[in-house]
Amino acid sequence: MKKTLLAVALAQVCLSSGVMAAQQADEVMVVTANRFEQPVKNVIAPVSIVTKEEIDAIQAKSLSEVLRRLPGVQVVSAGYGQTTEVYVRGTSSRHLLVMINGVRIGSATLGSADFSQIPLTGIERIEFIRGARAALYGSDAVGGVLNIITTYQPGETLAEVTASAGSDDYYQLGGSVAGSLGQQSWGKLAVKGEETKGFSARKAPYEQDKDGYESRNVVAELGTHLNDNLKVSLQGYYHEGETEYDGGFFDSSGNLISTPDAQNESKLYNVAAKAAYQRDQWQSELTIAQNQDEARDFSAVSSGSTIKTKRNVVNWQNHYQHNESLEFGGGVEWYRDKVSNTTTNYSKDERDNTAVYLTSVLRDPSSLQLEGSVRYDDNESYGDHTTWQVAAAYDVVSAIQLSANVGTAFKAPTFNDLYWPNSGNPNLTPEESTNYELALAGSYSLLDWRVAAYRSEIDDLIAWAPDATNPSIWKPMNVNEATLQGVELTAGFATGPLYHDVSYDYLDAEDKATKNQLVRRSRHSAKWNVSYLLEQWQFDVSAIYKGTSYEDAANTNKLDAYTLVDVAASYNVSDNLILRGRVANLFDHDYVAKESYNVQERSYFATVTYQF
């Protein structure tokens, strides 16, 4: 039922048959929806898949440029390396679980991943689940789950180098190699470096200079089959980046005190050792991983501070296929978060989380599918928490499916919320939500469509406010409630040689106390992505509309609606050489994504890729 952008990549190898491309799209496997591999057509939850081929075709330079094309997503970004906000069906970046190869990443002090610092290096595909998935993944999976997959694809043989250049003195150089090492082993290595002088991140009265960005990234994997049933692998990912930004604060008189030469350095890594066993109907995988999220802020007048999260993860998951109709899954997960801040000592700097989860799928091949999941988390900081989810899908007729989904989710308080010196509140409880979705979907040879109505009720939202006994001190409290509801329409279809991927979202994101709309969420948003294939050519056009929104909680500062159009073209000079070009913000639209921040003007990029 779900092809979305995936059909574009499949069409590249099926140019003469749109029907064949559609059929192959249905056979694509996903792992994120239920923590085990299954055909995308059997997934009840709304899922989007973006492949390496699609990322290359649209010539995205950042993860945010990929995510903003997807249904249910609104992205607020101020340029290279700058803070990026991702809203999924109205929930914030804090409510989106981000993983690399199934292992959670992100900061335990801020409570979210830094989307501006997650590179596209070595990505094979991105799986994005919209809606709550805490019954399988625990905290953070309130609005959805984003799984960035870099693992070696069996049978893949690749060696290529890529170079790009563009506006704002942008350049990028990368290379990758992947393939078999003997008959039982495999390896993969991808490296990429990029740099730009950028543009001024913020408007006057902030410092008006170019705010540059540079990064270096490595993805690596080595694995082997020990026998017919057991394989082991070691996967690694490393990123370091430097971002210049316009810092400062306003004094009591309203005058801006600038922070000259403000910079942020980031260092991220994730290393995972995996052992996967498969025999008959049983599959089992053990993952032992460690990752780190480190950020250092400094300027010409301050050495700043370094904030670090180090996370150790152990996950043992299993899947049993009882027969064609019934399958079970489950596992045990443990992780420890340890944080540090060079200028602040937390009253507690580490915590453990132990969880057990179960899931099952009952499928009648003729018409009905049922899913159920439950998870129990026991955390040192806030105690135990149980989440659950049930879903059902029924084929009304052969090409039309009715589905329903209901479940609970939660967001754990961060270390800053709980343990910031003199301000943290160790009595905070997790934010909780109940989520509903009802959808009708159709799947035909050249057309997929889906209409979904959803509602999320989030209680005990954590907000910082002046303390009642000492107003000069701000403390976090469980005070807010929000209702997020909307309608999501998606369709993928072909008109001759053109493939269209379109979506429209209506979102009512309301603060229940004030009845105001939550900041930077637009009621109306729409996307139209078009791909055209002609012999050695591929053309891609993307139009993204974001309706009016508000910059403040009182809804007095309105941000105007805008539409952005990007165009990209690729030409296969030969079997080895590909030339690409892209124009971003084609009509040079001057818009406001975030108050006081600048946005990139019309920009141009060129890329050359050579495959050996």
N, C-alpha and C positions, 0 to 999 in steps of 0.2 A: 503493500500500500504506500510505500514511501520511496520515491526515487530522488526527488529534489534535484540539487546540483549534480548528483552522482551520474545521472543520465548523460550529462555533457561529456564527462570523461569516457564513459562507455561508448558513446557515439563515435569517439575518435577511432575506435577499432572496429566500428560497425557502420561505416558511412553509408553503405548501400541499403541498410535495413533498420529503420527506426523501430520496427517490431522486435527485432533481435536485441537491440539495445535495451528496450523496455524489459524483455524477458531476463536478460542478464542482470539488470539492476535489481530485480526481485530476488536473485540468488545471492546477492552480496551479503556477507556475514558481518554481524556486529556483536560486540562483547559487553558494552557498557550498560545496556538496558537492564539485564538481569544477572550480570557478572558471569555469564557463560555464553559461548558462541552460539548464535542462532541466525537464521535468515532474516533479513530486515523486514520481509513481508509478514513475519510472524510476531513482530514487536507491536504491542498495543500502544505503548507510550509514543508521543510524537518525537521523532528522531530525525536529525539532519546529519548527513555524512559529507565531508569535504575531502577530496583526495589530493594527493600530491600533484597530479596532472591539472586539476582545477586551480590550485594555488599558483602553479606556474603559468597557466593560461591567463588568469586575471592579473598576474604580476603584482600580487600583494606584497607590500613592504613591511607589514606588521600584522600581528594577530587581530588587532582591532579592525583592520580593513577586511579581514575574512569574516569576522563575527557580525559586522554591521549589515552584511548581505542576507543574513539568515532570519527566518520568521520569528516573531516574538522577542526580538532583540533590539534595544536602543543603545547606541554607543555615544558617549560624550568624551571626545579626545581633543587635546590642544596641540598635537604635533609630535614630532620625534621625541620619544623617551619621556614625554610629559605624562602626568597622572591621567590615567584612563579609567572611566567609569563605565561599567557594563550593567544594563538593566534587562532582566529576563522576566517578561510578563509583569513588570512593575517592581519586582524585587531587586535589591541592590547587589553590587559586586560582592558584598559580604555574604550573600545568600546563594552564591553559585560555587559549588565544589569544583575545583580544578585539579586534574590529575595528569601525570605523565606515565603512560603505560600502566595505568591502573593504580598508581601510588599518589596519594594526596600531596600537594605542594602548597606553599603559601606561608604568610607570616602569622604567627600565633599572637603577636602583639597588636597588629592592626585587624586581624581576622579575615584577611582576604589575600588573594594572589595579586601580584603587580603585573597587570596585563601589558603594560608598556615595556616590560623587560623580559617577556617570554618570546623568544625568537622562533622563526619558522624553519630553522635549520634541521634537516634530516627527517622532517615530518612525512610519514607515509599516508596518514589520514587523520581527520579529526572527527570524533563522534560526539554529538551534542544532543543531550536529552532534555527536553523542556518539561518542567513540572517536578514536583517533589520526588526524591528518591532516597530519603533518609532511612527508610526501612531496609535498605541494602548498604548504604554508605555512611550513615550516621550524621553527625553535625555538619552544617553548611549546605547540604543538598536540599535546600528549600525551594529555590527557583529552578534548579536544574543541575546537571552534571556535564562538565566539559572534560573529555578525555583526549589528550594529545598523544597519538600513537607514533612511535619512531621505530618500532621493532622491525627487524629484517623480514621481508616477505619471501616465503619458501619459493625457490626457483628463480629468484631475482638475480640478474647479473647486470651490473651497472658500473660505469666509470665515466664521470663527466666533470667539466669545469664550467663555471658561469661567472660572467662579469657584467656589472650594471653601472650606469652613470645617469645622473639626472639633475633636476633643478636643485637650488640651494646647495650646490657643490656636493651633491650626494654621489657616493660610489659604493660598490659592493663587490667583493670577490669571494668565491667559494668553490668548493669541490667535494665530490663524494665518490666512494667506491663501495661496492657490495657484491658478494658472491660466495660460492662454495669454496671451502678449504678442505680439499680431499673429498671423500665420499660421505663422511658423517658430520662434518663441521661447516660452519659458516661464519662470516664476519662482515662488519659494516663500519664505515668511518665517514663522517660528514663534517666539514669545517666551513665556517663563514665569518667574514669580517666586513663591517660596514661603518661608514662615517659620513657625516654631513655637518656643514656649518649652520644649517637650520635658519630660523627666523626668530624674531623677538616673540617670546612666549606670551607676554602680557602687554596690555595697552598702557599708555601713559596714565598716571604719573610713574609707573614702574620703569625700571631701567630699559632704555630702548637700544638694545644691542642684539646681535645674533646669538641664539642659544643653541649650541651645537650638541651633537650626540654621536657616540661611537660605541661599538660593541664587538666582541669576539666570542664565538660560540663553537662548541665541539659536541658531536653526538657519536657514540661508539657502541658497538655490540660484538660479543664473541660467544659462540655457542657450539654445542656438539650433541649428537645422539649417542648416549652411552649404550643403548640397545634398542630393540624395536619398540619398547614401551616407555623409556625414560630419556628425557633430554634436559640439559642444563644450559643456562646462559648467564652472562654478565652484561648488564646494560648501563651505560653512563651518559650523563648530560651535564655540560658545564657552560655557564654564561657569565661574562663580566662586561659591564657597561658603565659609561660616564655620561651624565646628562647635565647640561647647564640650564639653569632656570632663573626667573626673576623673583627674588625673595624680598621680604620686607614686612613691616607692620605699621599701623597707624597709631600715633600717640594720642594723648587725651585731647589735644586740640584738633585732631583730624588730619594732621600732617603725616605724610608717608616717610618713614625711616627706612631707606633702601638698604638691602644687604648686597653689597657688590660682589660680583664673581661667585654667586652661589652655585654650588654643584652637588650632585648626588652620584655616589658610586654604588653599584650593585654587584653582588657576586652570588650566583645561584648554582646549585648543583644537585643532582639526584643520581644515586648509584643503587642498582637493584640486582641482587642475585636471585635467579629463579630456577626451580626444579619442577618439571611438569611430567606427570605419569599418566598414561592412558592404557586401559586394558578393557576390552569388551565394551560394556556400557558405562564404565566408571572412568572419570577424569579427576585428577587431583593436582593442585599446584601450590607450591610453597614459595612465598616471596619474602625475602629479607632485604630491607632497603634503608638507606639513610639519605636525607636531603637537608639542604641549608638554604635559608633566605637571609641574606645580609645586605644591609643598606647603610651607607655613611653619608651624612650631610655635613658640608663645610663651606666656608666662604673666605674672602680675603681678610675678614676681621675675626673669624672664629674657626677653631679647629673642629668644631662640631661634635657629633656623637655617632657611634656605630651601634646599630641595633641588629641583633641576630636571633634567628630561630633555627635551632637544630632539631630535627625530628628523626627518630628511629622507628621503623615500622616492621612488624612481622604479621603476615597474613597467610593463613592456610585455608584454601577454599576447595570445595568438592562439588562434583556434579554427577548425577546418576540418571541415565536414560532407561527407565523401567521398560517402556515399550514405545510405540509410535505416538501414543496419546498422552503419556504421563512421564514427567521428569521432575527431579528434585535437585535442589542446590543448597549449599550452606557452608558456613565456615566460622573461623575464629580469627579475630583481628586484635592486635595490641599495638599501640603506639605511645611514644613518650615525646612530649614537647619540652624543650629546654630553651629559655630565652636569656638574653643579656643585653645590657645597655651601658655603654662606657661612662655615661654621665648620671645614671640613675640606678639605684639598687632596689629591685622589686622585693617586696616582703616574702614572696614565694616565686621561684624562678623555674620550676618544672612541675609537670603533672603527667600522670599516666592515664590512659584510657583503654579499657578492655571491653571487647564486644563479642557477641555471638549472633549470627544471623541465619535465617532459613528462608528459602523461597521454593515455590512449586508452580508448575504449569500443567494444566490439564487441557488437552486439545482434542476436540472432535474434528477429524479432517473434513467433515462435510459442512459444518456451520459454526461451531461454538468453541471459544477459548476462554479459560479462566486462569487468573494468576493471583498469587497471594504471597506476601512477604512480611516478615516480622524481625525486628532487631532489638537487642537489649544492650545498652551501653552503661558501663560503670566507670565514672570519672572521679579522680581524686578531688577535683575542685568543686564540682556542683552535684555530685551524687549520681544516682542511676536514672536512666531515661529509656523508655520503651516506645518504639515507633512501629507502625504497621501500614500496609498498603494492600488493597484488593482492586482487581480490574477484571473486566469481562468484555469480550468482543463477539458479536454475532453477525454472520453473513446473512443479511436480509434477502439478498439475491446473490448470484454468483459474483457480481462485480461491485456490490455495495455492502459496506460493513458499518454497523453501529457499535460504538464502544463507550464504556464508562469507566472512570477511574476515581478512587477516593483514597486518601491516605493522610498520615500525619508526618510532621517534620519538625526539626528544631535547629536553633543556632546557639552554640555555646558562647558564653561571655569570654572576651579576650583577656589576656594577661593585663593589658592596660585597664580594662574595665574592672578587674578584680583586685589588682595588686599595685596599681600606680601609687607611689608614696604620697601619703596624706590625702589622697583623693579616691583611690580605688575602693570598691564596695564588695567585700568578700561574700556578702549575703545575696548577691544577684542570682537569679535563676535563668535558665536558658529561655530565649525567645521561642515560642511555640506556634505552630500553624496547623490548620486543617485545610486540605486542598481537594478540590473537586474538578472533574472534567467530563464533559459529555461531547462526543464527536460522531460525525457521520462522514465516511470516506468512500471514494470510488476509485477503482483502478481498471484502466482499459489499456489497449495496446499502445496508444499514443497520448494518453491523458491520465494523469493522477490528480485527484482533488481531495481536499479535506476541509471540513468546517467544524470548528471546536468552540464550545463555550466553557469558560473556566472561572473558578472563584477560589481565592485564598484568603483565609481569615487568620491574621497574625496577631497574637497577643503577647503581652509582656515585652514589647520592643524596648530595647535599652537606649536611653537618651541621657546626655549629660546636661545637668541644670544646677543652678546655685543651691547650695545646701541650706536647708531651712534654718538651722541654728547658726550658720556662718556663711552668709551670702557671698563672701569674697572667694570662697572655695567651691569649685564646681565638682559635682560627683555624679556618677552614672546611677540611674535608677530604672526599674521596670515600670514604666509609666504609660507608654504609648500603645495604641492599637491601630491596625490598618486593615482595610478591606481592598483587595486587588481582584478585579473581575473584568472580563472582557470577552471578545470574540476574535478568533484567529482564522483567517481564510488563506489557504495555500493551494497552488495548482502548478503542475508541470505538464507542458504540452508542446507538441510540434506543429508548426505551420510550414509545410514544405521543408526547406533546408534549415529553418530557424527553430531552435529549441528555446522555450520560454519557461522561466521559473519565477512565479509571481506570488506575492503575499500581501495581505492587508490585515492590520491589527487595530482593533478598537480597545482601548484600555481606560478603565476607570480606577485610578489608584488614589484612594481617599484616606486621609487621616480621620479616624472615627470621632475624635474629640472635636476637631475644628470644622470638619466636612470639607476641608481644602484639599486640593490635589497635591500629591507628593512632588517634591522639587525635581525638575529636569525630566519628568515623565510626560510624554505627549499622549494625548487621547487618541490621535490618529497617526498612523505611520504605515508606509507602504514601500515595497521593493519590487523592482522589475529587472530581472537579469536575463539577458538574451545572448545566445551563442549561435554563431553561423559558421559552418564548415564548408569549404570549397577547395577541393583538391589539396594543395599544400598549405592553404591558408586557414586560419581560424580567427574570427572576430568576436569580441565580447563587449557588450554594452551593459552598464549597470546604472539604474536610476533609483535613488533612495530619497524618499520623502519623509520628513519628520515634522509633524504638526507643532502648533504653538505649545509652549510649556511655561513653567514658572521657575524663577531663580530663587525664590524665597518661600518659606513655609506659609507666610501670610497671603500669598498669591497676589502681591501688588506689583511685582516686577516681572512682566511678561516677556518671554523670548519668542521672536517671530518664527513662523514656519519657514522651512527652506527645502530645496531639492538639489541634490548633488548628482552629477552625471560623470561617470568615468568610461573611457573607451580604451580597449586594448586590442592589439593585433599580433599574430604569430605567423611566421613564414618558415616552413621546413625547406631550407635550401637544398639539403640532401638528407640521407638517412642519419647523418652524424651532426649536422649543423642546423641550429634553429636561431632565427633572429626574431626579437620581440620589441614592441614599442607600446607605450601607454601614455595617455593624457588623463590626469586626475583633475577633478573640478573643471570639466571641459568649458563651461560657460563662465568661469572665473567669478562664481557667486560669492559675494561678501556676506557672510552670515555669522551669527553668534551661537556657538555651541555652549559656552559657559561665560558668564559675566566677567568682564575685564580681561579675558583671554583672546589672543589672536588665533586665526586659523590659516591654513596654508592656501595661498592663491593657486591659480592654474599652474600646474607643474607637469614636467615632461620627463619620461624615463625611457632608456633603451637598454636592452639586455641581449647578450649573445651567449649561447650555450653550445658546447661541443661535447658530444658523446663518443667515447672511444669504442 
